[in-house]
């Protein structure tokens, strides 16, 4: 661990406003925060960490940017959010000790960089996991409510100016909601569904209790659990272990009409199996913010399916994200300097 008497040289490798740079310096004065706003790509909107791809550095500017990045002990962001750029600087800079990724699922970006074991052991990688928990949990609640209240039917009747006979909607406070993954996002989902009166179940690998969760389900009992729930909320990261976790086998075991919401990673759901389950009514409604391949192909049947709500991976976006991540970085920098455990450290075996 670094000497607590030393200052920490951190380089801002992605767009970050001067206001938030100064916030970091105020929160942790032991950081020497190096930045050059002229060298990072301009943001196109809130929390656009990769910046405008049409903004191209001159060869001299690229050399200057690389030299700045390679001087870091710590990086705020993977340079330009490009795994290849992370691989380059990890090789060029043996003094690099910590990289904070902007994404909650930043482990996948680290994996894509193809670093060797020496680099993975030398450099700590952290993510922003939990920063996006509130906005994503709100989308999950919105998705389950949309399914419970029959949003597609309401919209279809409204568009056709049809006033039907009254019909019964489902009530969230009479539902059992299964949150698959009780990390930062899942815990926020559980808290909100519990506040609405739902019975909340959650899958766990640790068995540790989580606020608002009435029953913990071992992940290997998922198939039996889905038969007794009214909604399934997926919050898991994309790893080899979670790939197509919600597959045909699980979807054949669900209670007919179950609502599915995904605010984790698109790869945790087998979209072909989900489409088949939507077609035959095993899944009554699906609210999806993430997909196996993004952007979602125009040929995907999910676009036009009457029981699907498509959100273009935008549910987490918030103007407060930049400040929240800046505060997270400052807090973890304090922990790093003082030799304390940081939050949301990437497992460099499973990359989550």
C-alpha positions as CSV (number, residue, x, y, z in Angstrom):
1,X,0.0,0.0,0.0
2,X,1.2,3.6,-0.7
3,X,3.0,5.5,2.0
4,X,0.5,7.7,3.8
5,X,2.9,10.6,3.8
6,X,3.1,10.7,0.0
7,X,0.7,12.5,-2.2
8,X,-1.2,10.7,-4.9
9,X,-0.7,11.6,-8.5
10,X,-4.1,11.0,-10.3
11,X,-4.8,11.7,-13.9
12,X,-8.2,12.5,-15.3
13,X,-8.4,10.3,-18.4
14,X,-12.0,11.0,-19.4
15,X,-14.1,14.2,-19.6
16,X,-14.7,15.7,-16.2
17,X,-15.7,19.3,-15.6
18,X,-13.4,21.6,-13.7
19,X,-16.1,22.0,-11.1
20,X,-16.0,18.3,-10.3
21,X,-12.2,18.2,-10.5
22,X,-12.1,20.8,-7.8
23,X,-14.6,18.9,-5.8
24,X,-12.3,15.9,-5.7
25,X,-9.4,18.1,-4.6
26,X,-11.5,19.6,-1.8
27,X,-12.7,16.2,-0.6
28,X,-9.2,14.7,-0.6
29,X,-6.4,17.4,-0.5
30,X,-3.7,14.8,-0.7
31,X,-4.5,14.2,-4.4
32,X,-2.5,15.9,-7.1
33,X,-5.2,15.8,-9.8
34,X,-3.7,16.2,-13.2
35,X,-6.1,17.2,-16.0
36,X,-6.1,19.0,-19.4
37,X,-9.6,19.6,-20.6
38,X,-8.3,20.5,-24.0
39,X,-7.0,16.9,-24.4
40,X,-10.2,14.9,-23.4
41,X,-13.0,14.5,-25.7
42,X,-16.0,16.8,-25.0
43,X,-19.1,15.3,-23.5
44,X,-22.2,15.2,-25.7
45,X,-24.5,15.0,-22.7
46,X,-24.6,14.1,-19.0
47,X,-22.0,11.5,-17.9
48,X,-20.8,10.9,-21.5
49,X,-17.5,9.6,-20.3
50,X,-16.3,8.4,-23.7
51,X,-16.9,11.8,-25.2
52,X,-17.6,12.8,-28.8
53,X,-16.1,10.1,-31.1
54,X,-15.9,12.7,-33.9
55,X,-13.4,14.7,-31.8
56,X,-10.0,13.5,-33.0
57,X,-6.7,14.6,-31.5
58,X,-3.8,15.7,-33.7
59,X,-0.8,13.4,-33.5
60,X,0.9,15.9,-31.1
61,X,-2.2,16.1,-28.9
62,X,-2.4,12.3,-28.8
63,X,1.2,12.1,-27.7
64,X,0.6,14.7,-25.1
65,X,-2.5,12.9,-23.8
66,X,-0.6,9.6,-23.7
67,X,2.3,11.2,-21.8
68,X,-0.1,12.7,-19.3
69,X,-1.9,9.3,-18.8
70,X,1.3,7.4,-18.5
71,X,2.5,9.7,-15.6
72,X,-0.3,8.5,-13.3
73,X,-0.2,6.4,-10.2
74,X,-4.0,6.5,-10.5
75,X,-6.4,7.0,-13.4
76,X,-9.8,8.5,-13.1
77,X,-11.4,6.5,-15.9
78,X,-10.1,4.2,-18.5
79,X,-8.6,6.5,-21.2
80,X,-11.4,7.4,-23.6
81,X,-13.2,4.4,-22.2
82,X,-11.2,2.3,-24.7
83,X,-9.9,-1.1,-23.4
84,X,-7.0,-0.9,-25.9
85,X,-5.9,2.4,-24.4
86,X,-5.9,0.8,-20.9
87,X,-3.8,-2.1,-22.3
88,X,-1.3,0.4,-23.8
89,X,-0.9,2.5,-20.6
90,X,-0.7,-0.6,-18.3
91,X,2.3,-1.7,-20.4
92,X,3.9,1.7,-20.7
93,X,3.5,2.8,-17.1
94,X,4.8,0.3,-14.4
95,X,3.9,2.8,-11.7
96,X,0.2,2.6,-12.4
97,X,-1.5,1.2,-9.3
98,X,-5.3,1.9,-9.5
99,X,-7.8,2.6,-12.2
100,X,-11.4,3.7,-11.5
101,X,-13.8,2.8,-14.2
102,X,-16.9,4.9,-14.8
103,X,-19.3,2.0,-15.5
104,X,-20.9,-0.1,-12.8
105,X,-19.9,-3.1,-15.0
106,X,-16.4,-1.9,-15.6
107,X,-15.0,-5.3,-15.1
108,X,-16.0,-6.2,-18.6
109,X,-13.9,-3.3,-19.9
110,X,-10.9,-4.5,-17.9
111,X,-11.4,-8.0,-19.3
112,X,-11.6,-6.7,-22.8
113,X,-8.2,-5.0,-22.3
114,X,-6.6,-8.4,-22.2
115,X,-4.1,-7.5,-19.5
116,X,-1.6,-10.1,-18.3
117,X,-1.6,-11.5,-14.8
118,X,1.2,-9.3,-13.6
119,X,-0.7,-6.2,-14.6
120,X,-4.0,-7.5,-13.1
121,X,-2.2,-8.2,-9.8
122,X,-0.3,-4.8,-9.8
123,X,-3.3,-2.6,-10.7
124,X,-6.4,-2.3,-8.6
125,X,-9.6,-1.7,-10.6
126,X,-12.7,-0.2,-9.1
127,X,-16.1,0.5,-10.6
128,X,-18.9,2.9,-9.9
129,X,-21.2,0.1,-8.8
130,X,-24.0,1.5,-6.5
131,X,-23.7,5.0,-7.9
132,X,-26.4,4.1,-10.5
133,X,-28.5,2.1,-8.0
134,X,-31.2,4.6,-7.4
135,X,-32.0,5.5,-11.0
136,X,-31.9,1.9,-12.1
137,X,-34.1,0.8,-9.2
138,X,-36.7,3.4,-10.3
139,X,-36.7,2.0,-13.8
140,X,-37.2,-1.5,-12.4
141,X,-40.2,-0.3,-10.3
142,X,-41.5,1.5,-13.4
143,X,-41.2,-1.6,-15.5
144,X,-42.9,-3.9,-13.0
145,X,-45.7,-1.3,-12.5
146,X,-46.1,-1.0,-16.3
147,X,-46.6,-4.7,-16.5
148,X,-48.9,-4.9,-13.5
149,X,-51.1,-2.1,-14.7
150,X,-51.2,-3.3,-18.3
151,X,-49.5,-0.3,-19.9
152,X,-49.5,-1.9,-23.5
153,X,-53.3,-2.4,-23.2
154,X,-53.9,1.1,-21.9
155,X,-51.9,2.6,-24.7
156,X,-53.6,0.5,-27.4
157,X,-57.0,1.5,-26.2
158,X,-56.1,5.1,-25.9
159,X,-54.7,5.2,-29.5
160,X,-57.8,3.6,-30.8
161,X,-60.1,5.7,-28.6
162,X,-61.6,2.5,-27.2
163,X,-63.4,2.6,-23.8
164,X,-63.4,-1.1,-22.8
165,X,-65.2,-2.8,-20.0
166,X,-63.4,-2.3,-16.7
167,X,-60.7,-4.9,-16.0
168,X,-58.6,-5.8,-13.0
169,X,-55.0,-4.6,-12.7
170,X,-52.4,-6.3,-10.6
171,X,-51.4,-4.7,-7.3
172,X,-47.7,-4.5,-6.4
173,X,-48.5,-4.9,-2.7
174,X,-50.0,-8.3,-3.5
175,X,-47.0,-9.4,-5.5
176,X,-43.8,-11.4,-4.8
177,X,-40.8,-9.8,-6.6
178,X,-37.6,-11.8,-7.0
179,X,-34.5,-9.6,-7.3
180,X,-31.8,-11.6,-9.0
181,X,-28.6,-10.1,-7.6
182,X,-28.4,-8.1,-4.4
183,X,-25.5,-5.9,-5.0
184,X,-25.8,-2.1,-5.1
185,X,-28.5,-2.0,-7.7
186,X,-30.3,-5.0,-6.3
187,X,-30.3,-3.7,-2.8
188,X,-31.9,-0.4,-4.0
189,X,-34.5,-2.4,-6.0
190,X,-35.3,-4.4,-2.9
191,X,-35.7,-1.3,-0.7
192,X,-38.1,0.3,-3.2
193,X,-40.3,-2.7,-3.8
194,X,-40.5,-3.4,-0.1
195,X,-41.6,0.2,0.5
196,X,-44.4,-0.4,-2.0
197,X,-45.6,-3.4,0.0
198,X,-44.3,-6.2,-2.1
199,X,-42.9,-9.4,-0.7
200,X,-39.3,-9.3,-1.8
201,X,-37.1,-12.3,-2.5
202,X,-33.5,-12.0,-3.6
203,X,-30.8,-14.4,-4.8
204,X,-27.6,-14.5,-2.9
205,X,-24.2,-16.0,-3.0
206,X,-23.2,-14.9,0.5
207,X,-26.3,-15.4,2.5
208,X,-25.9,-12.0,4.1
209,X,-29.2,-10.3,5.0
210,X,-30.3,-7.3,2.9
211,X,-32.7,-4.6,4.0
212,X,-36.2,-5.1,2.6
213,X,-35.6,-8.7,1.5
214,X,-38.0,-11.2,3.1
215,X,-36.4,-14.3,1.8
216,X,-32.9,-15.1,0.5
217,X,-32.7,-17.6,-2.4
218,X,-29.5,-19.5,-3.2
219,X,-28.7,-18.8,-6.8
220,X,-28.7,-22.6,-7.6
221,X,-32.4,-22.7,-6.5
222,X,-33.5,-20.1,-9.0
223,X,-35.4,-22.6,-11.1
224,X,-37.6,-23.6,-8.3
225,X,-38.0,-20.1,-6.9
226,X,-39.4,-18.5,-10.2
227,X,-42.5,-20.7,-10.0
228,X,-43.7,-18.7,-7.0
229,X,-43.0,-15.1,-7.9
230,X,-45.0,-12.5,-9.9
231,X,-42.0,-10.5,-11.1
232,X,-38.3,-11.1,-11.8
233,X,-35.9,-8.2,-11.7
234,X,-32.4,-8.9,-13.1
235,X,-29.6,-6.7,-11.8
236,X,-26.5,-8.9,-12.4
237,X,-23.3,-7.9,-14.1
238,X,-22.3,-9.6,-17.4
239,X,-19.8,-12.4,-16.6
240,X,-19.2,-16.0,-17.8
241,X,-21.1,-17.2,-14.7
242,X,-24.2,-15.0,-15.4
243,X,-24.3,-15.5,-19.2
244,X,-27.9,-16.5,-20.1
245,X,-28.7,-17.2,-16.5
246,X,-32.4,-16.5,-17.4
247,X,-32.6,-19.1,-20.2
248,X,-35.2,-21.5,-21.6
249,X,-34.9,-23.9,-18.6
250,X,-35.7,-21.1,-16.1
251,X,-38.4,-19.5,-18.2
252,X,-40.2,-22.9,-18.6
253,X,-40.4,-23.0,-14.8
254,X,-42.0,-19.5,-14.2
255,X,-45.5,-18.7,-13.1
256,X,-47.4,-17.8,-16.2
257,X,-47.7,-14.1,-16.8
258,X,-44.6,-13.2,-14.8
259,X,-43.1,-9.7,-15.4
260,X,-39.4,-9.5,-16.2
261,X,-37.3,-6.3,-15.8
262,X,-33.6,-6.1,-16.6
263,X,-31.4,-3.3,-15.3
264,X,-28.2,-5.4,-15.1
265,X,-26.5,-6.5,-18.3
266,X,-28.2,-7.7,-21.4
267,X,-26.2,-10.9,-21.6
268,X,-27.8,-12.4,-18.4
269,X,-31.0,-13.1,-20.5
270,X,-31.3,-15.4,-23.4
271,X,-33.3,-13.1,-25.7
272,X,-34.4,-15.9,-28.0
273,X,-35.8,-17.8,-25.0
274,X,-37.4,-14.7,-23.6
275,X,-39.1,-13.9,-26.9
276,X,-40.6,-17.4,-27.0
277,X,-41.8,-17.0,-23.4
278,X,-43.4,-13.7,-24.3
279,X,-45.1,-15.2,-27.4
280,X,-46.7,-18.0,-25.4
281,X,-47.6,-15.9,-22.3
282,X,-45.2,-17.4,-19.8
283,X,-43.8,-13.9,-19.6
284,X,-46.6,-11.4,-19.5
285,X,-44.4,-8.3,-19.9
286,X,-40.8,-7.4,-20.1
287,X,-39.2,-4.0,-19.4
288,X,-35.6,-4.1,-20.8
289,X,-33.0,-1.3,-20.4
290,X,-30.1,-3.6,-21.6
291,X,-29.7,-6.1,-24.4
292,X,-27.3,-8.8,-25.5
293,X,-26.0,-6.7,-28.3
294,X,-26.3,-2.9,-28.3
295,X,-27.7,-1.0,-30.1
296,X,-30.5,-3.4,-30.4
297,X,-30.7,-4.7,-33.9
298,X,-33.6,-3.4,-36.1
299,X,-34.3,-7.0,-36.9
300,X,-35.0,-8.0,-33.2
301,X,-38.6,-9.0,-32.5
302,X,-38.3,-7.3,-29.2
303,X,-38.8,-3.9,-30.9
304,X,-42.3,-4.6,-32.1
305,X,-43.5,-7.1,-29.4
306,X,-46.7,-5.8,-27.8
307,X,-45.6,-6.9,-24.4
308,X,-42.1,-5.4,-24.4
309,X,-40.9,-2.0,-23.3
310,X,-37.5,-1.2,-24.9
311,X,-35.3,1.4,-23.2
312,X,-32.0,2.3,-25.0
313,X,-29.6,1.6,-22.0
314,X,-30.5,5.0,-20.7
315,X,-32.2,4.3,-17.3
316,X,-29.1,5.1,-15.3
317,X,-28.3,8.4,-16.9
318,X,-28.5,11.3,-14.5
319,X,-27.0,14.8,-14.3
320,X,-26.0,13.9,-10.7
321,X,-23.9,10.9,-11.9
322,X,-20.8,13.0,-12.5
323,X,-20.8,14.4,-9.0
324,X,-21.6,11.0,-7.4
325,X,-18.7,9.4,-9.2
326,X,-16.4,12.3,-8.3
327,X,-17.3,11.8,-4.7
328,X,-16.8,8.1,-4.9
329,X,-13.4,8.6,-6.4
330,X,-12.3,11.0,-3.7
331,X,-13.6,8.6,-1.0
332,X,-11.7,5.7,-2.5
333,X,-8.6,7.8,-2.9
334,X,-8.7,8.5,0.8
335,X,-9.0,4.7,1.4
336,X,-6.2,4.0,-1.0
337,X,-3.8,6.5,0.6
338,X,-4.6,5.3,4.1
339,X,-4.3,1.6,3.2
340,X,-7.9,0.8,3.7
341,X,-10.1,-1.4,1.5
342,X,-11.7,0.4,-1.5
343,X,-15.3,-0.1,-2.6
344,X,-16.4,-2.1,-5.6
345,X,-13.1,-3.7,-6.4
346,X,-13.1,-5.7,-9.6
347,X,-12.6,-9.5,-9.2
348,X,-9.9,-10.0,-11.9
349,X,-10.7,-13.7,-12.3
350,X,-14.5,-13.4,-13.0
351,X,-14.3,-9.7,-13.9
352,X,-17.3,-8.4,-12.0
